[in-house]
Amino acid sequence: MRTSVRQLFDLTGRVAIITGGSVGLGRQMAEGLAEMGANLVLCARKKDRCEQAAHELKQLGVETRALACDVKSQDQIQAVVDATVSEFGRIDVLINNAGAAWGAPIEEMRLEHWNKVIETNLTGTFLFCQTVGKIMIPQRRGKIINIASIAGLHGGGPEFHAIGYHASKGGVITFTKELACKWAMHNIHVNAIAPGWFPTNMSEVLIERNEGALRKRIPLNRFGSDHDLKGPAVFLASDASDFVTGHVLVVDGGQSAW
């Protein structure tokens, strides 16, 4: 039977958990999935932000839920997964977007700050995948999207001090490829998106201070917009990517092509 492109990208009735889904890149991707019909579970440390985002996205005609969750806590992750299954009976999509950064020269970086970045960006991704995987494996179906960064593809210039962030995102990329190989037998697709420079709460100050220099490194000569991640997220969450796993989709305006 012929399948149309509209059908391939349709997410009607699918259930997606998005960590860090209340603001920034997570909010943008959540909106993209909702516009294609997916029901959403948004979770973050600040539940009030999630509730506001969930209320706004519900206007798109989908079911939304807001839950508090620190991705460093296995118990809180389990609570989110249990609540999602109790409410919707399934989990089709997981987007691991929650992230942290800490700027300091490596010779001055405190262990507690290194650990916070690694535990949030890498260990949190592992824990959420592990917990959701226990639902997806019996389903024989699932889409996992890990948010990496072009910072995980190479080192940064001497003016940027974020070695923990770079290391964690490099780990997310390798973790994604490894998990894709292991869970392909369960029909679970595991991919990553590596964004370039997008103005967010985490990056806007750095962008403002270095705007000219950063633009020169981006062939499209602009930063990411409030919709540039919608398409990539929908693609990797939908049937349109059913023959794609273990891939890192770079969305950076061409910066990594230099």
Residue frames relative to the residue before (quaternion, step in Angstrom):
aa qw qx qy qz dx dy dz
M 1.0000 0.0000 0.0000 0.0000 0.00 0.00 0.00
R 0.4799 -0.6900 0.4700 0.2696 3.54 -0.89 0.96
T 0.1667 -0.7693 0.6119 0.0770 3.56 -1.00 0.94
S 0.3247 -0.7641 0.5271 0.1813 3.56 -0.71 1.06
V 0.6382 -0.5140 0.4031 0.4075 3.55 -1.26 0.33
R 0.6107 0.5515 -0.3521 0.4460 3.59 1.01 -0.72
Q 0.6572 0.5045 -0.3021 0.4715 3.57 1.00 -0.81
L 0.6399 0.5512 -0.3265 0.4244 3.56 0.98 -0.82
F 0.7501 0.3896 -0.2027 0.4944 3.57 1.03 -0.80
D 0.4978 0.6767 -0.4151 0.3492 3.58 1.27 -0.17
L 0.1206 -0.8087 0.5744 0.0379 3.58 -0.83 1.01
T 0.2577 0.8053 -0.5028 0.1798 3.57 1.23 0.32
G 0.8354 0.1893 -0.1656 0.4887 3.54 -0.81 1.07
R 0.5238 0.6167 -0.4296 0.4010 3.60 1.20 -0.17
V 0.2876 -0.7481 0.5777 0.1547 3.55 -1.24 0.56
A 0.0395 -0.8260 0.5610 -0.0375 3.56 -0.66 1.14
I 0.2034 -0.7265 0.6434 0.1298 3.54 -1.06 0.87
I 0.0332 -0.7926 0.6088 -0.0059 3.57 -0.87 0.97
T 0.2388 -0.7717 0.5729 0.1389 3.57 -0.57 1.13
G 0.7895 0.1747 -0.1735 0.5621 3.55 -0.98 0.80
G 0.3545 0.8065 -0.4156 0.2263 3.56 1.18 0.59
S 0.5583 0.6575 -0.3742 0.3405 3.58 1.23 -0.02
V 0.8036 0.1289 -0.0445 0.5793 3.60 1.10 -0.63
G 0.8201 0.3318 -0.1826 0.4290 3.54 -1.36 0.05
L 0.8428 -0.1359 0.1166 0.5075 3.53 -1.04 -0.84
G 0.6279 0.5442 -0.3382 0.4418 3.57 1.03 -0.74
R 0.6482 0.5135 -0.3026 0.4739 3.56 0.98 -0.87
Q 0.6413 0.5270 -0.3198 0.4568 3.57 0.99 -0.82
M 0.6920 0.4666 -0.2831 0.4725 3.59 0.86 -0.93
A 0.6058 0.5491 -0.3491 0.4578 3.57 1.07 -0.71
E 0.6507 0.5134 -0.3122 0.4642 3.56 0.96 -0.83
G 0.6386 0.5305 -0.3269 0.4515 3.58 0.98 -0.80
L 0.6760 0.4798 -0.2960 0.4747 3.59 0.91 -0.89
A 0.6461 0.5176 -0.3232 0.4584 3.58 1.00 -0.79
E 0.6352 0.5363 -0.3305 0.4468 3.58 1.00 -0.77
M 0.7058 0.4079 -0.2507 0.5221 3.58 1.22 -0.47
G 0.6983 -0.5448 0.2450 0.3945 3.57 1.25 0.40
A 0.5021 0.6732 -0.4293 0.3323 3.62 1.20 -0.03
N 0.3820 -0.6635 0.5912 0.2536 3.54 -1.17 0.67
L 0.2431 -0.8289 0.4997 0.0639 3.55 -0.92 0.94
V 0.0958 -0.7112 0.6901 0.0936 3.50 -1.28 0.66
L 0.1079 -0.8032 0.5857 0.0149 3.55 -0.46 1.24
C 0.0422 0.8080 -0.5864 0.0397 3.57 -0.82 0.92
A 0.1351 0.7531 -0.6313 0.1265 3.52 -1.17 0.80
R 0.6742 -0.4873 0.3505 0.4302 3.56 -1.25 0.20
K 0.7395 0.3398 -0.2046 0.5439 3.59 1.04 -0.76
K 0.2886 -0.8077 0.4930 0.1462 3.55 -0.11 1.33
D 0.6111 0.5776 -0.3686 0.3963 3.61 1.00 -0.73
R 0.6320 0.5148 -0.3347 0.4728 3.58 1.04 -0.70
C 0.6420 0.5211 -0.3204 0.4621 3.57 1.01 -0.82
E 0.6410 0.5296 -0.3243 0.4512 3.57 0.99 -0.83
Q 0.6479 0.5108 -0.3191 0.4664 3.58 1.00 -0.79
A 0.6683 0.4888 -0.2965 0.4760 3.58 0.92 -0.91
A 0.6449 0.5250 -0.3227 0.4521 3.58 0.95 -0.86
H 0.6389 0.5269 -0.3206 0.4598 3.57 1.00 -0.82
E 0.6754 0.4934 -0.2935 0.4629 3.57 0.93 -0.90
L 0.7091 0.4670 -0.2691 0.4545 3.59 0.88 -0.92
K 0.5557 0.6059 -0.3915 0.4133 3.58 1.17 -0.44
Q 0.5738 0.6018 -0.3697 0.4146 3.56 1.20 -0.51
L 0.6035 0.5596 -0.3530 0.4450 3.59 1.26 -0.27
G 0.6042 -0.6151 0.3348 0.3802 3.58 1.28 0.10
V 0.6047 0.5332 -0.3658 0.4650 3.58 1.21 0.40
E 0.5235 -0.5946 0.4952 0.3565 3.54 -1.32 0.22
T 0.0350 -0.8050 0.5922 -0.0060 3.58 -0.93 0.86
R 0.0745 -0.7711 0.6309 0.0434 3.54 -1.19 0.64
A 0.1987 -0.7692 0.5986 0.1029 3.56 -1.13 0.72
L 0.0205 0.8086 -0.5845 0.0643 3.56 -0.78 1.06
A 0.4250 -0.6726 0.5400 0.2745 3.54 -1.16 0.63
C 0.1775 0.7876 -0.5755 0.1300 3.56 -0.95 0.85
D 0.1682 -0.7172 0.6689 0.0989 3.52 -1.02 0.95
V 0.3722 -0.7772 0.4600 0.2138 3.59 -0.43 1.19
K 0.5549 0.5779 -0.4050 0.4407 3.59 1.25 0.01
S 0.6807 0.4765 -0.2685 0.4873 3.57 1.30 -0.27
Q 0.3784 -0.7378 0.5163 0.2141 3.57 -0.56 1.16
D 0.6406 0.5351 -0.3267 0.4433 3.59 1.00 -0.77
Q 0.6753 0.4810 -0.3033 0.4697 3.59 0.95 -0.82
I 0.6105 0.5328 -0.3467 0.4724 3.58 1.07 -0.66
Q 0.6502 0.5130 -0.3139 0.4642 3.57 0.93 -0.90
A 0.6382 0.5320 -0.3268 0.4503 3.58 1.00 -0.78
V 0.6403 0.5154 -0.3220 0.4698 3.60 1.02 -0.78
V 0.6687 0.4943 -0.2994 0.4678 3.57 0.90 -0.92
D 0.6527 0.5114 -0.3166 0.4607 3.59 0.92 -0.86
A 0.6649 0.5027 -0.3038 0.4614 3.58 0.93 -0.88
T 0.6415 0.5285 -0.3219 0.4535 3.58 1.01 -0.80
V 0.6816 0.4759 -0.2868 0.4762 3.57 0.88 -0.93
S 0.6313 0.5340 -0.3291 0.4561 3.57 1.03 -0.77
E 0.7135 0.4584 -0.2483 0.4681 3.56 0.97 -0.88
F 0.8325 0.2389 -0.0784 0.4937 3.57 0.78 -1.05
G 0.4345 -0.7343 0.4321 0.2920 3.60 1.21 -0.36
R 0.7966 0.1388 -0.0642 0.5849 3.59 1.27 -0.03
I 0.1424 -0.7304 0.6509 0.1506 3.54 -1.37 0.14
D 0.1626 -0.8200 0.5457 0.0582 3.57 -0.57 1.15
V 0.8087 0.1386 -0.0127 0.5715 3.56 1.03 -0.84
L 0.0399 -0.7540 0.6546 0.0367 3.54 -1.13 0.77
I 0.0588 -0.7655 0.6398 0.0351 3.56 -0.88 0.98
N 0.1969 -0.7805 0.5884 0.0765 3.56 -0.56 1.23
N 0.0936 0.8442 -0.5133 0.1232 3.53 0.04 1.33
A 0.5080 0.6601 -0.4331 0.3445 3.62 1.13 -0.50
G 0.0883 0.8250 -0.5490 0.1011 3.56 -0.83 0.94
A 0.1393 -0.7677 0.6200 0.0833 3.52 -1.33 0.35
A 0.0875 -0.7723 0.6264 0.0590 3.56 -1.23 0.48
W 0.0424 -0.7739 0.6304 0.0432 3.54 -1.28 0.41
G 0.2236 -0.8084 0.5352 0.1006 3.53 -0.67 1.12
A 0.3434 0.6992 -0.5752 0.2496 3.55 -0.76 1.10
P 0.5412 -0.5822 0.4749 0.3776 3.60 -1.07 0.62
I 0.6032 -0.6055 0.3719 0.3622 3.57 -1.00 0.79
E 0.6702 0.5084 -0.3159 0.4390 3.59 1.00 -0.73
E 0.7311 0.3897 -0.2301 0.5105 3.60 1.27 -0.25
M 0.5102 0.6790 -0.4160 0.3249 3.59 1.22 -0.28
R 0.3597 -0.7420 0.5306 0.1964 3.54 -0.84 1.04
L 0.6146 -0.5874 0.3861 0.3579 3.55 -1.07 0.75
E 0.6394 0.5389 -0.3416 0.4290 3.60 0.94 -0.79
H 0.6681 0.4847 -0.3062 0.4744 3.59 1.05 -0.69
W 0.5957 0.5379 -0.3441 0.4873 3.58 1.09 -0.71
N 0.6824 0.4995 -0.2886 0.4490 3.58 0.82 -1.00
K 0.6271 0.5448 -0.3457 0.4363 3.59 0.97 -0.80
V 0.6784 0.4851 -0.2913 0.4686 3.59 0.92 -0.90
I 0.6839 0.4800 -0.2934 0.4646 3.59 0.83 -0.94
E 0.6776 0.5004 -0.2977 0.4492 3.59 0.91 -0.89
T 0.6751 0.4755 -0.2998 0.4778 3.59 1.01 -0.73
N 0.7782 0.4008 -0.2070 0.4369 3.57 0.62 -1.14
L 0.7933 0.3068 -0.1512 0.5037 3.58 0.89 -0.88
T 0.7128 0.4263 -0.2715 0.4862 3.58 0.72 -1.00
G 0.6216 0.5405 -0.3400 0.4538 3.60 1.02 -0.71
T 0.6318 0.5174 -0.3221 0.4789 3.57 1.05 -0.77
F 0.6392 0.5215 -0.3148 0.4693 3.58 0.97 -0.85
L 0.6968 0.4905 -0.2882 0.4368 3.59 0.78 -1.01
F 0.6716 0.4852 -0.3080 0.4677 3.58 0.93 -0.82
C 0.6351 0.5136 -0.3327 0.4714 3.59 0.98 -0.78
Q 0.6484 0.5303 -0.3173 0.4445 3.57 0.90 -0.91
T 0.7089 0.4682 -0.2638 0.4568 3.57 0.86 -0.99
V 0.6803 0.4607 -0.2866 0.4928 3.58 0.92 -0.87
G 0.5881 0.5962 -0.3645 0.4073 3.59 1.08 -0.68
K 0.6286 0.5465 -0.3357 0.4399 3.57 1.08 -0.67
I 0.6472 0.4531 -0.3091 0.5294 3.57 1.29 -0.25
M 0.6976 0.4972 -0.2787 0.4342 3.57 0.89 -0.96
I 0.6190 0.5697 -0.3612 0.4022 3.62 0.97 -0.76
P 0.6894 0.4377 -0.3059 0.4895 3.66 0.82 -0.78
Q 0.6093 0.5549 -0.3461 0.4484 3.59 1.16 -0.57
R 0.2490 -0.7719 0.5229 0.2620 3.54 1.21 -0.70
R 0.7340 0.3220 -0.2227 0.5549 3.57 1.07 0.72
G 0.3480 0.7379 -0.5453 0.1927 3.57 -1.08 0.69
K 0.1891 -0.7504 0.6231 0.1134 3.52 -1.26 0.54
I 0.0471 -0.7869 0.6152 -0.0068 3.57 -0.72 1.09
I 0.0621 -0.7837 0.6180 -0.0022 3.55 -0.87 1.04
N 0.1293 -0.7934 0.5935 0.0396 3.57 -0.56 1.18
I 0.2994 -0.7616 0.5456 0.1807 3.57 -0.77 0.98
A 0.1224 -0.7838 0.6088 0.0103 3.52 -0.50 1.29
S 0.3161 -0.7133 0.5719 0.2533 3.59 -0.93 -0.89
I 0.5522 -0.5706 0.4606 0.3967 3.56 -1.16 0.38
A 0.5165 0.6253 -0.4126 0.4148 3.57 1.29 -0.23
G 0.6579 0.5097 -0.3059 0.4624 3.56 1.20 -0.42
L 0.6138 0.5731 -0.3330 0.4288 3.57 1.31 -0.12
H 0.8068 0.0086 0.0498 0.5886 3.58 1.14 -0.57
G 0.6143 -0.5362 0.4177 0.4009 3.55 -1.25 0.05
G 0.4189 -0.6988 0.5197 0.2572 3.55 -1.29 0.22
G 0.6531 -0.5160 0.3844 0.3992 3.54 -1.30 0.22
P 0.6653 -0.5321 0.3485 0.3910 3.58 -1.22 0.40
E 0.6178 0.5607 -0.3530 0.4234 3.60 1.18 -0.35
F 0.7025 0.4210 -0.2565 0.5133 3.60 1.24 -0.32
H 0.1009 -0.8052 0.5841 0.0176 3.58 -0.67 1.11
A 0.3775 0.7115 -0.5045 0.3110 3.58 0.08 1.29
I 0.0741 0.8564 -0.5088 0.0475 3.56 0.90 0.90
G 0.6172 0.5423 -0.3529 0.4476 3.59 1.06 -0.64
Y 0.6485 0.5159 -0.3071 0.4680 3.56 1.00 -0.84
H 0.6553 0.5081 -0.3087 0.4661 3.58 0.88 -0.93
A 0.6802 0.4970 -0.2920 0.4528 3.57 0.86 -0.97
S 0.6629 0.5106 -0.3113 0.4505 3.57 0.93 -0.87
K 0.6938 0.4678 -0.2881 0.4656 3.59 0.91 -0.85
G 0.5843 0.5329 -0.3702 0.4874 3.59 1.16 -0.50
G 0.6383 0.5230 -0.3128 0.4702 3.54 1.08 -0.76
V 0.6250 0.5370 -0.3365 0.4558 3.58 1.01 -0.78
I 0.6440 0.5268 -0.3232 0.4508 3.59 0.98 -0.81
T 0.6938 0.4517 -0.2826 0.4846 3.60 0.83 -0.92
F 0.6090 0.5470 -0.3399 0.4629 3.58 1.05 -0.76
T 0.6395 0.5382 -0.3181 0.4473 3.59 0.96 -0.89
K 0.6873 0.4810 -0.2895 0.4610 3.57 0.86 -0.93
E 0.6523 0.5156 -0.3114 0.4600 3.56 0.99 -0.82
L 0.6815 0.4830 -0.2935 0.4648 3.57 0.88 -0.93
A 0.5992 0.5621 -0.3554 0.4456 3.58 1.07 -0.70
C 0.6638 0.4986 -0.3007 0.4693 3.57 0.97 -0.84
K 0.7014 0.4847 -0.2734 0.4454 3.57 0.95 -0.86
W 0.7915 0.3461 -0.1688 0.4747 3.60 0.91 -0.83
A 0.3785 0.7172 -0.5005 0.3031 3.61 1.21 0.17
M 0.6191 0.5676 -0.3386 0.4241 3.59 1.07 -0.72
H 0.6923 0.4398 -0.2631 0.5080 3.58 1.27 -0.41
N 0.4657 -0.6868 0.4254 0.3612 3.58 1.32 0.13
I 0.4557 0.6306 -0.4794 0.4060 3.54 1.06 0.85
H 0.2230 -0.7855 0.5692 0.0965 3.56 -0.70 1.12
V 0.0659 -0.8008 0.5952 -0.0114 3.56 -0.78 1.06
N 0.1089 0.7938 -0.5847 0.1270 3.54 -0.57 1.20
A 0.2780 -0.7473 0.5760 0.1804 3.56 -1.30 0.18
I 0.2288 -0.7040 0.6480 0.1792 3.50 -1.32 0.45
A 0.1368 -0.7812 0.6059 0.0629 3.57 -0.90 0.96
P 0.1551 -0.8128 0.5558 0.0804 3.61 -0.07 1.23
G 0.3902 -0.6545 0.5859 0.2758 3.49 -1.33 0.40
W 0.7994 -0.2676 0.2035 0.4979 3.57 -1.00 -0.80
F 0.0554 0.7528 -0.6494 0.0919 3.54 -0.69 1.23
P 0.4251 -0.6837 0.5151 0.2942 3.64 -0.85 0.83
T 0.1528 0.7630 -0.6098 0.1505 3.59 -0.58 1.19
N 0.7179 -0.4074 0.3132 0.4697 3.57 -1.27 0.02
M 0.6770 0.5106 -0.2840 0.4476 3.56 1.08 -0.78
S 0.8170 0.3195 -0.1201 0.4648 3.58 0.96 -0.85
E 0.5099 0.7112 -0.4156 0.2480 3.59 1.13 -0.48
V 0.6355 0.5216 -0.3450 0.4528 3.61 0.98 -0.73
L 0.6576 0.5084 -0.3059 0.4642 3.58 0.94 -0.90
I 0.6437 0.5176 -0.3166 0.4663 3.58 1.01 -0.80
E 0.6491 0.5243 -0.3206 0.4482 3.58 0.93 -0.86
R 0.6940 0.4851 -0.2770 0.4543 3.58 0.98 -0.83
N 0.8057 0.2471 -0.0950 0.5299 3.58 1.10 -0.68
E 0.1924 0.8483 -0.4848 0.0912 3.58 1.21 0.40
G 0.6871 0.4977 -0.2988 0.4369 3.59 0.75 -0.98
A 0.6895 0.4791 -0.2819 0.4643 3.57 0.83 -0.97
L 0.6599 0.5109 -0.3153 0.4517 3.58 0.99 -0.79
R 0.6401 0.5373 -0.3244 0.4431 3.58 0.96 -0.83
K 0.6275 0.5596 -0.3370 0.4237 3.57 1.02 -0.78
R 0.6865 0.4800 -0.2761 0.4713 3.58 1.16 -0.56
I 0.6685 0.4740 -0.2888 0.4950 3.60 1.28 -0.15
P 0.4143 -0.7436 0.4606 0.2514 3.63 -0.40 1.15
L 0.6881 0.4580 -0.2963 0.4785 3.63 1.00 -0.68
N 0.3580 -0.7980 0.4322 0.2196 3.57 1.38 0.03
R 0.6946 0.3652 -0.3221 0.5296 3.56 0.92 0.90
F 0.4807 -0.6331 0.5154 0.3202 3.52 -1.33 0.21
G 0.6642 -0.4988 0.3633 0.4219 3.56 -1.26 0.26
S 0.3761 -0.7432 0.5187 0.1929 3.55 -1.08 0.80
D 0.6666 -0.5038 0.3688 0.4072 3.56 -1.31 -0.10
H 0.7353 0.3535 -0.2593 0.5168 3.60 1.23 0.28
D 0.4798 0.7198 -0.4181 0.2771 3.61 1.21 -0.16
L 0.7021 0.4327 -0.2844 0.4888 3.62 1.16 -0.31
K 0.4569 0.6963 -0.4513 0.3206 3.59 1.22 -0.14
G 0.6954 0.4907 -0.2792 0.4447 3.57 0.78 -1.03
P 0.6692 0.4912 -0.3130 0.4615 3.62 0.80 -0.90
A 0.6631 0.5042 -0.3119 0.4570 3.60 0.94 -0.85
V 0.6608 0.4953 -0.3104 0.4710 3.58 0.91 -0.87
F 0.6250 0.5454 -0.3368 0.4455 3.59 0.95 -0.84
L 0.7430 0.4199 -0.2375 0.4638 3.58 0.73 -1.04
A 0.6585 0.4966 -0.3076 0.4746 3.61 1.22 -0.38
S 0.7156 0.4847 -0.2290 0.4478 3.57 1.19 -0.52
D 0.6899 -0.4634 0.3643 0.4201 3.53 -1.36 0.04
A 0.5141 0.6562 -0.4147 0.3648 3.59 1.23 -0.31
S 0.7365 0.3773 -0.2180 0.5173 3.60 1.20 -0.47
D 0.2761 0.8173 -0.4765 0.1695 3.60 1.16 0.46
F 0.7194 0.3523 -0.2579 0.5402 3.62 1.20 -0.20
V 0.5892 0.5335 -0.3625 0.4867 3.56 1.24 0.55
T 0.2768 0.7326 -0.5972 0.1733 3.57 -0.75 1.03
G 0.7706 0.2957 -0.2591 0.5017 3.54 -1.09 0.76
H 0.5264 0.6532 -0.3898 0.3798 3.58 1.26 0.31
V 0.2306 -0.7308 0.6235 0.1550 3.55 -1.23 0.59
L 0.1710 -0.8035 0.5672 0.0591 3.56 -0.39 1.26
V 0.2018 -0.8043 0.5523 0.0855 3.57 -0.40 1.24
V 0.0386 -0.7799 0.6239 -0.0316 3.55 -0.85 1.09
D 0.3220 0.7943 -0.4354 0.2753 3.56 0.33 1.28
G 0.5544 -0.6346 0.3936 0.3673 3.58 1.19 0.33
G 0.6807 -0.5030 0.2799 0.4532 3.57 1.25 0.37
Q 0.3768 0.7692 -0.4630 0.2281 3.59 1.27 -0.06
S 0.7214 0.4469 -0.2625 0.4593 3.59 0.86 -0.90
A 0.5769 0.5947 -0.3760 0.4149 3.60 1.28 -0.08
W 0.4810 0.6701 -0.4491 0.3433 3.59 1.21 -0.25
